[in-house]
């Protein structure tokens, strides 16, 4: 029996839908994909329902056509400036002198009992580490002897209205969201290696409208953030600085964009289309670089502040991994290494199997990562994720009543 996985990355500039098969719990094999331009989002937030529905529908239909399957449910990637991440801490007494699965659930519940406004929803509860009595750094405390159990977790929340609007768009496009997944968490599943997460690494996803950041150390998520700035700001700077239409500025950025003037030869030239019927003109490529470089420096400087807030900035032995469309600009790695003083590499979607060459690019790591995320979350396929969550909630309520009375 086929175990179909579907992921839809709803971004500011594009929607990418992937369909894969995971028969017999084997490795993920890509069956089909669809990509469509999107104009319905601004800085990762839905601002035009109709345009977003059209983009999601176009990408999903193309993925269905190329895979020969019907997509009913899918994991949906989410981002935007409304996303918030926070660390929390909980302590409970261990019953019976030995830590059991129920104790782990109770300490995570205690850690997540923070004041979250009613207009926000919890996307992820990500355990960082446990401590049994005075022994810290425990990954799995089940079976350990002790009387006190502590947990440190990272909570990712999103605006309730954003989730409702995105769900509405997906449903109108014929897709039922099985789960909303924070995009850099998905990107990390595809672009990062386990040893990088252990040693300490930061993934920076420079998308169209936002720049997403996720920091790992000792195998756990330590910090998440979304910056309201991305590749579209580069395009706007080029359009204004060179007095050219936005569409031509985007093409200039893709074809000739460089993140730093240090990698530009003195005699390199580029042709700039005119606006309002004016003749195109030829300028030195260095001028284009001098427009892009300050904005890229701004993005990296803002990202650096977030790394400092993570508390593990000095322990990122694996350095940085850059993904997203703007990471393809020539000289991006060199500029990032200069700003962060850390080793930098460009991330590519390492999974799933059978990814075509045209998708082996940094801007498709999120879509590929959604499939990996689903494969590691049994029951999140074909709508079963909601039933599983309700089952856990009902079980916790029953345990609470039994413990209380």
Buried (B, 14 or more C-beta within 10 A) or exposed (E): EEBBBBBBBBBBBBBBBBBBBBEEEEEBBBBBBBBBEBEBBBBBBBEBBEBBBBBBBBBBBBBBEBBEBEBBBBBBBBBBBBBBBEBBBBEBEBBEEBBBEBBBBBBBBBBBEBEBEEEBBEBBBBBBBBBBEEEEEBEEBEEBEBEBBBBBBBBBBBBBBBBEBBBBBBEBBBBBBBBBBBBBBBBBBBBBEEEBBBBBBBBBBBBBBBBBBBBBBBBBBBBBBBBBBBBBBBBBBBBEBBBBEBEBBBBBBBEBBBBBBEBBEEEBBBEBBBEEEEEEEEEBBBBBBBBBBEBBBEBBEBBBEBBEBBEBBEBBBBBBBBBBBBBBBBBBBBBBBBBBEBBBBBBBBBBBEEBEEEBEBBBBBBBBBBBBBBBEBEBBBBEBBBEEEEEEEEEBEEEEEEEEE
